Amino acid sequence: MTSIITVGIIGVGRWGPNLLRNFASMEQVSVKTVCDIDPGRLKIIQQRFPSIAITHSPHDIFNDASIACVVICTPVSTHFALAEKALLSGKHAFVEKPLATSSDECMRLIDAAQRQGKVLFVGHTFKYNAGIRAAKKYIESGDLGDVYLIDANRTNLGPVRYDTNALWDLASHDISIFSYWLDGTPKAVSAHGGCYLNKNIEDVVYATFLYENGIIAHVHASWLNPRKIREITVVGTKKMLVWNDMNLLEPIRLYNRGIDKDEGYQDTFESFRLSIREGEVLIPSIKLNEPLLAECEHFIECVRTGARPLTDGEDGLMVVKALEAATRSLRHDSRLIPIL
């Protein structure tokens, strides 16, 4: 029989209860202890999950030898200290995105995980989304042709955060998706934002990331929009693809549309006749999944087998490096900043 893997969860505020629900639903997984500094949140958890122990101190989880995995869903400023303590306590660590507040902290966590022989896993949930995975197949198959650009919109009215800005809160998802689709890392970024609700905290950000072969990947991240939008458009030389996370029935549409160049016509040395191609729209049938459950299952599988996670520490480091560079651009008049 497969042994039971015991989990402790730190942080059950806004997103943590979703992680708790998924881990608690899994066979061969036991959520033993939940930790939060808010007594009200712990009371709710105790009422809904009476068999799970509650505590206000993460040390009760770190010091419990029966707990193999620690799931961290707390403000990003606390990720490093909690994850490092978990790893050094000999436990596998699942850390919500972004992994930490700096690339230096990420590298220290990667090193700690390697030295301890433990799994370091980052909650880049959209890599486990069936629509995102289907889009990657269309991109890699060449159906779209060569990719020109990617344009993402991730907006809503709130929730407003005070520990981080819209770039780190929202755009981290899109950086993860861009790099997953393009199988590469961004090379440079320029970003512009506005602080309308709180001083020095950008609630609206526009960031443009440059990838190999001149591909531009742009994201609009905002807490100040009347509509919740989760949409990405991929423009290729042959076709265009739109992923819409809000459309549960038709998450992907493929457009056989574009601008064609008539190579046989020239009226000047570098002028070609261009024509708009209007083609059919394909709506592929995609079996949707629950990405968070798929993510949690992958984490447990990696703990059991020692496999490298799809969203490992290196993946988390890549995203944080891009966020750091974008932050420097925000602070320096939208200057183009290389991502090293």
LOPA-362292 format. One record per residue (C-alpha): residue in one letter; x, y, z. Coordinates in steps of 0.1 Angstrom, whole numbers, padded with zeros to 4 digits, m for minus. Layout:
LOPA-362292
+--------+-------+-------+-------+
! residu !     u !     v !     w !
+--------+-------+-------+-------+
!      A !     X !     Y !     Z !
...
+--------+-------+-------+-------+
END
This chain:
LOPA-362292
+--------+-------+-------+-------+
! residu !     u !     v !     w !
+--------+-------+-------+-------+
!      M !  0000 !  0000 !  0000 !
!      T !  0011 !  0036 ! m0007 !
!      S !  0020 !  0054 !  0025 !
!      I !  0001 !  0084 !  0037 !
!      I !  0018 !  0117 !  0032 !
!      T !  0012 !  0142 !  0060 !
!      V !  0008 !  0179 !  0052 !
!      G !  0009 !  0211 !  0072 !
!      I ! m0005 !  0243 !  0058 !
!      I !  0006 !  0278 !  0068 !
!      G ! m0018 !  0306 !  0058 !
!      V ! m0056 !  0301 !  0053 !
!      G ! m0066 !  0337 !  0044 !
!      R ! m0079 !  0343 !  0008 !
!      W ! m0062 !  0315 ! m0012 !
!      G ! m0051 !  0291 !  0015 !
!      P ! m0086 !  0275 !  0020 !
!      N ! m0085 !  0264 ! m0017 !
!      L ! m0052 !  0246 ! m0011 !
!      L ! m0066 !  0231 !  0021 !
!      R ! m0097 !  0218 !  0003 !
!      N ! m0077 !  0202 ! m0025 !
!      F ! m0051 !  0185 ! m0003 !
!      A ! m0078 !  0173 !  0021 !
!      S ! m0097 !  0157 ! m0008 !
!      M ! m0067 !  0136 ! m0020 !
!      E ! m0064 !  0100 ! m0011 !
!      Q ! m0032 !  0090 !  0006 !
!      V ! m0027 !  0126 !  0018 !
!      S ! m0035 !  0137 !  0054 !
!      V ! m0036 !  0174 !  0063 !
!      K ! m0026 !  0173 !  0100 !
!      T ! m0022 !  0209 !  0110 !
!      V ! m0032 !  0243 !  0098 !
!      C ! m0015 !  0275 !  0110 !
!      D ! m0027 !  0311 !  0108 !
!      I ! m0022 !  0343 !  0128 !
!      D ! m0059 !  0351 !  0126 !
!      P ! m0079 !  0334 !  0153 !
!      G ! m0111 !  0340 !  0133 !
!      R ! m0097 !  0321 !  0103 !
!      L ! m0086 !  0292 !  0125 !
!      K ! m0121 !  0290 !  0141 !
!      I ! m0136 !  0286 !  0107 !
!      I ! m0112 !  0259 !  0097 !
!      Q ! m0118 !  0241 !  0130 !
!      Q ! m0156 !  0241 !  0123 !
!      R ! m0152 !  0229 !  0088 !
!      F ! m0124 !  0204 !  0094 !
!      P ! m0127 !  0193 !  0130 !
!      S ! m0101 !  0165 !  0126 !
!      I ! m0074 !  0190 !  0116 !
!      A ! m0053 !  0206 !  0144 !
!      I ! m0049 !  0243 !  0144 !
!      T ! m0021 !  0266 !  0156 !
!      H ! m0010 !  0302 !  0155 !
!      S !  0027 !  0292 !  0154 !
!      P !  0044 !  0278 !  0123 !
!      H !  0070 !  0262 !  0146 !
!      D !  0044 !  0236 !  0156 !
!      I !  0045 !  0224 !  0120 !
!      F !  0082 !  0227 !  0116 !
!      N !  0089 !  0207 !  0148 !
!      D !  0064 !  0180 !  0140 !
!      A !  0084 !  0150 !  0127 !
!      S !  0053 !  0134 !  0113 !
!      I !  0046 !  0162 !  0088 !
!      A !  0065 !  0156 !  0056 !
!      C !  0053 !  0186 !  0035 !
!      V !  0047 !  0223 !  0043 !
!      V !  0023 !  0243 !  0022 !
!      I !  0030 !  0281 !  0025 !
!      C !  0002 !  0305 !  0014 !
!      T !  0011 !  0337 !  0032 !
!      P !  0022 !  0373 !  0022 !
!      V !  0051 !  0372 ! m0002 !
!      S !  0073 !  0390 !  0023 !
!      T !  0072 !  0359 !  0046 !
!      H !  0077 !  0333 !  0019 !
!      F !  0115 !  0331 !  0022 !
!      A !  0118 !  0328 !  0060 !
!      L !  0090 !  0302 !  0062 !
!      A !  0102 !  0281 !  0032 !
!      E !  0138 !  0281 !  0044 !
!      K !  0127 !  0270 !  0079 !
!      A !  0106 !  0242 !  0063 !
!      L !  0134 !  0229 !  0042 !
!      L !  0160 !  0231 !  0069 !
!      S !  0135 !  0212 !  0091 !
!      G !  0137 !  0184 !  0066 !
!      K !  0103 !  0190 !  0049 !
!      H !  0092 !  0194 !  0013 !
!      A !  0080 !  0229 !  0006 !
!      F !  0051 !  0241 ! m0016 !
!      V !  0053 !  0279 ! m0018 !
!      E !  0026 !  0301 ! m0034 !
!      K !  0037 !  0325 ! m0062 !
!      P !  0059 !  0344 ! m0063 !
!      L !  0085 !  0322 ! m0046 !
!      A !  0102 !  0351 ! m0028 !
!      T !  0109 !  0388 ! m0029 !
!      S !  0143 !  0386 ! m0046 !
!      S !  0163 !  0363 ! m0068 !
!      D !  0189 !  0360 ! m0040 !
!      E !  0163 !  0346 ! m0017 !
!      C !  0151 !  0322 ! m0045 !
!      M !  0187 !  0309 ! m0050 !
!      R !  0191 !  0304 ! m0013 !
!      L !  0159 !  0283 ! m0012 !
!      I !  0170 !  0263 ! m0042 !
!      D !  0203 !  0256 ! m0026 !
!      A !  0186 !  0246 !  0007 !
!      A !  0163 !  0222 ! m0011 !
!      Q !  0192 !  0206 ! m0030 !
!      R !  0213 !  0202 !  0002 !
!      Q !  0183 !  0187 !  0021 !
!      G !  0172 !  0165 ! m0008 !
!      K !  0137 !  0180 ! m0006 !
!      V !  0112 !  0192 ! m0032 !
!      L !  0108 !  0229 ! m0036 !
!      F !  0076 !  0236 ! m0055 !
!      V !  0061 !  0269 ! m0066 !
!      G !  0024 !  0276 ! m0071 !
!      H !  0024 !  0287 ! m0107 !
!      T ! m0011 !  0273 ! m0111 !
!      F ! m0017 !  0282 ! m0147 !
!      K !  0009 !  0257 ! m0160 !
!      Y ! m0016 !  0230 ! m0148 !
!      N ! m0046 !  0246 ! m0166 !
!      A ! m0060 !  0224 ! m0194 !
!      G ! m0066 !  0255 ! m0217 !
!      I ! m0030 !  0268 ! m0212 !
!      R ! m0016 !  0233 ! m0219 !
!      A ! m0037 !  0230 ! m0251 !
!      A ! m0026 !  0264 ! m0263 !
!      K !  0011 !  0253 ! m0258 !
!      K !  0004 !  0223 ! m0281 !
!      Y ! m0010 !  0246 ! m0308 !
!      I !  0020 !  0269 ! m0305 !
!      E !  0046 !  0241 ! m0306 !
!      S !  0029 !  0223 ! m0334 !
!      G !  0034 !  0252 ! m0357 !
!      D ! m0003 !  0257 ! m0364 !
!      L !  0001 !  0294 ! m0356 !
!      G !  0033 !  0298 ! m0376 !
!      D !  0061 !  0318 ! m0361 !
!      V !  0049 !  0338 ! m0330 !
!      Y !  0050 !  0376 ! m0335 !
!      L !  0036 !  0387 ! m0301 !
!      I !  0016 !  0377 ! m0271 !
!      D ! m0008 !  0401 ! m0254 !
!      A ! m0023 !  0394 ! m0219 !
!      N ! m0049 !  0412 ! m0199 !
!      R ! m0053 !  0402 ! m0162 !
!      T ! m0077 !  0427 ! m0145 !
!      N ! m0104 !  0430 ! m0119 !
!      L ! m0118 !  0455 ! m0094 !
!      G ! m0096 !  0444 ! m0065 !
!      P ! m0087 !  0426 ! m0044 !
!      V ! m0063 !  0454 ! m0033 !
!      R ! m0032 !  0443 ! m0016 !
!      Y ! m0009 !  0462 !  0007 !
!      D !  0022 !  0440 !  0008 !
!      T !  0029 !  0439 ! m0030 !
!      N !  0018 !  0456 ! m0062 !
!      A ! m0003 !  0444 ! m0092 !
!      L !  0029 !  0434 ! m0110 !
!      W !  0040 !  0409 ! m0084 !
!      D !  0005 !  0398 ! m0076 !
!      L ! m0009 !  0393 ! m0111 !
!      A !  0018 !  0395 ! m0138 !
!      S !  0037 !  0367 ! m0122 !
!      H !  0011 !  0344 ! m0136 !
!      D !  0016 !  0357 ! m0172 !
!      I !  0054 !  0356 ! m0170 !
!      S !  0051 !  0320 ! m0161 !
!      I !  0026 !  0313 ! m0190 !
!      F !  0047 !  0333 ! m0215 !
!      S !  0079 !  0313 ! m0207 !
!      Y !  0060 !  0280 ! m0207 !
!      W !  0045 !  0286 ! m0241 !
!      L !  0077 !  0299 ! m0256 !
!      D !  0100 !  0274 ! m0238 !
!      G !  0124 !  0302 ! m0230 !
!      T !  0131 !  0331 ! m0206 !
!      P !  0125 !  0368 ! m0211 !
!      K !  0156 !  0388 ! m0220 !
!      A !  0145 !  0423 ! m0211 !
!      V !  0115 !  0443 ! m0199 !
!      S !  0101 !  0478 ! m0198 !
!      A !  0072 !  0486 ! m0175 !
!      H !  0050 !  0516 ! m0166 !
!      G !  0025 !  0518 ! m0137 !
!      G !  0003 !  0540 ! m0116 !
!      C ! m0002 !  0543 ! m0078 !
!      Y ! m0038 !  0555 ! m0075 !
!      L ! m0051 !  0539 ! m0043 !
!      N ! m0020 !  0536 ! m0022 !
!      K !  0013 !  0555 ! m0023 !
!      N !  0042 !  0535 ! m0038 !
!      I !  0020 !  0505 ! m0046 !
!      E !  0012 !  0502 ! m0083 !
!      D ! m0024 !  0490 ! m0087 !
!      V ! m0021 !  0493 ! m0125 !
!      V !  0009 !  0480 ! m0145 !
!      Y !  0017 !  0477 ! m0182 !
!      A !  0048 !  0455 ! m0188 !
!      T !  0064 !  0444 ! m0220 !
!      F !  0088 !  0415 ! m0220 !
!      L !  0112 !  0407 ! m0248 !
!      Y !  0120 !  0371 ! m0258 !
!      E !  0142 !  0355 ! m0283 !
!      N !  0135 !  0361 ! m0320 !
!      G !  0121 !  0395 ! m0313 !
!      I !  0089 !  0381 ! m0297 !
!      I !  0071 !  0407 ! m0276 !
!      A !  0050 !  0395 ! m0246 !
!      H !  0029 !  0423 ! m0230 !
!      V !  0007 !  0422 ! m0199 !
!      H ! m0018 !  0446 ! m0185 !
!      A ! m0022 !  0439 ! m0148 !
!      S ! m0047 !  0459 ! m0128 !
!      W ! m0068 !  0460 ! m0096 !
!      L ! m0087 !  0490 ! m0111 !
!      N ! m0109 !  0476 ! m0138 !
!      P ! m0147 !  0471 ! m0138 !
!      R ! m0144 !  0437 ! m0154 !
!      K ! m0126 !  0406 ! m0144 !
!      I ! m0105 !  0397 ! m0175 !
!      R ! m0082 !  0367 ! m0178 !
!      E ! m0074 !  0366 ! m0215 !
!      I ! m0043 !  0361 ! m0237 !
!      T ! m0039 !  0366 ! m0274 !
!      V ! m0011 !  0349 ! m0294 !
!      V ! m0005 !  0364 ! m0328 !
!      G !  0014 !  0342 ! m0353 !
!      T !  0023 !  0344 ! m0389 !
!      K ! m0004 !  0319 ! m0399 !
!      K ! m0031 !  0320 ! m0373 !
!      M ! m0040 !  0337 ! m0340 !
!      L ! m0051 !  0321 ! m0307 !
!      V ! m0071 !  0336 ! m0279 !
!      W ! m0073 !  0319 ! m0245 !
!      N ! m0101 !  0332 ! m0222 !
!      D ! m0101 !  0318 ! m0187 !
!      M ! m0135 !  0333 ! m0180 !
!      N ! m0151 !  0312 ! m0208 !
!      L ! m0155 !  0278 ! m0193 !
!      L ! m0172 !  0263 ! m0224 !
!      E ! m0148 !  0277 ! m0250 !
!      P ! m0115 !  0286 ! m0234 !
!      I ! m0096 !  0286 ! m0267 !
!      R ! m0104 !  0300 ! m0301 !
!      L ! m0082 !  0297 ! m0331 !
!      Y ! m0086 !  0324 ! m0358 !
!      N ! m0074 !  0317 ! m0393 !
!      R ! m0068 !  0354 ! m0398 !
!      G ! m0038 !  0375 ! m0405 !
!      I ! m0020 !  0398 ! m0429 !
!      D ! m0005 !  0382 ! m0460 !
!      K !  0023 !  0396 ! m0481 !
!      D !  0022 !  0394 ! m0519 !
!      E !  0059 !  0387 ! m0526 !
!      G !  0052 !  0389 ! m0563 !
!      Y !  0042 !  0426 ! m0562 !
!      Q !  0065 !  0455 ! m0555 !
!      D !  0059 !  0491 ! m0562 !
!      T !  0092 !  0502 ! m0545 !
!      F !  0123 !  0484 ! m0534 !
!      E !  0109 !  0475 ! m0499 !
!      S !  0072 !  0479 ! m0504 !
!      F !  0049 !  0448 ! m0508 !
!      R !  0012 !  0446 ! m0512 !
!      L ! m0004 !  0434 ! m0480 !
!      S ! m0039 !  0419 ! m0477 !
!      I ! m0061 !  0409 ! m0448 !
!      R ! m0069 !  0373 ! m0446 !
!      E ! m0104 !  0365 ! m0432 !
!      G ! m0107 !  0328 ! m0424 !
!      E ! m0127 !  0305 ! m0402 !
!      V ! m0128 !  0304 ! m0364 !
!      L ! m0120 !  0270 ! m0348 !
!      I ! m0133 !  0263 ! m0313 !
!      P ! m0115 !  0231 ! m0302 !
!      S ! m0131 !  0208 ! m0276 !
!      I ! m0111 !  0210 ! m0245 !
!      K ! m0118 !  0189 ! m0214 !
!      L ! m0114 !  0213 ! m0186 !
!      N ! m0098 !  0204 ! m0153 !
!      E ! m0093 !  0219 ! m0119 !
!      P ! m0058 !  0233 ! m0122 !
!      L ! m0053 !  0237 ! m0085 !
!      L ! m0060 !  0200 ! m0079 !
!      A ! m0037 !  0190 ! m0107 !
!      E ! m0010 !  0212 ! m0092 !
!      C ! m0015 !  0197 ! m0057 !
!      E ! m0014 !  0161 ! m0072 !
!      H !  0018 !  0169 ! m0091 !
!      F !  0034 !  0182 ! m0059 !
!      I !  0026 !  0150 ! m0040 !
!      E !  0037 !  0129 ! m0070 !
!      C !  0071 !  0146 ! m0070 !
!      V !  0074 !  0141 ! m0032 !
!      R !  0067 !  0104 ! m0037 !
!      T !  0089 !  0098 ! m0067 !
!      G !  0116 !  0125 ! m0064 !
!      A !  0107 !  0138 ! m0099 !
!      R !  0115 !  0173 ! m0108 !
!      P !  0084 !  0195 ! m0106 !
!      L !  0071 !  0214 ! m0136 !
!      T !  0071 !  0245 ! m0114 !
!      D !  0103 !  0240 ! m0094 !
!      G !  0126 !  0265 ! m0077 !
!      E !  0143 !  0274 ! m0110 !
!      D !  0109 !  0282 ! m0125 !
!      G !  0102 !  0304 ! m0095 !
!      L !  0136 !  0321 ! m0098 !
!      M !  0130 !  0329 ! m0135 !
!      V !  0097 !  0346 ! m0127 !
!      V !  0112 !  0366 ! m0098 !
!      K !  0141 !  0378 ! m0119 !
!      A !  0117 !  0391 ! m0145 !
!      L !  0096 !  0408 ! m0118 !
!      E !  0127 !  0424 ! m0103 !
!      A !  0138 !  0438 ! m0137 !
!      A !  0102 !  0451 ! m0143 !
!      T !  0102 !  0468 ! m0109 !
!      R !  0135 !  0485 ! m0118 !
!      S !  0119 !  0497 ! m0150 !
!      L !  0089 !  0511 ! m0130 !
!      R !  0113 !  0530 ! m0108 !
!      H !  0134 !  0544 ! m0137 !
!      D !  0110 !  0560 ! m0161 !
!      S !  0100 !  0527 ! m0180 !
!      R !  0136 !  0522 ! m0191 !
!      L !  0143 !  0489 ! m0209 !
!      I !  0160 !  0467 ! m0183 !
!      P !  0179 !  0435 ! m0192 !
!      I !  0170 !  0403 ! m0173 !
!      L !  0202 !  0386 ! m0162 !
+--------+-------+-------+-------+
END
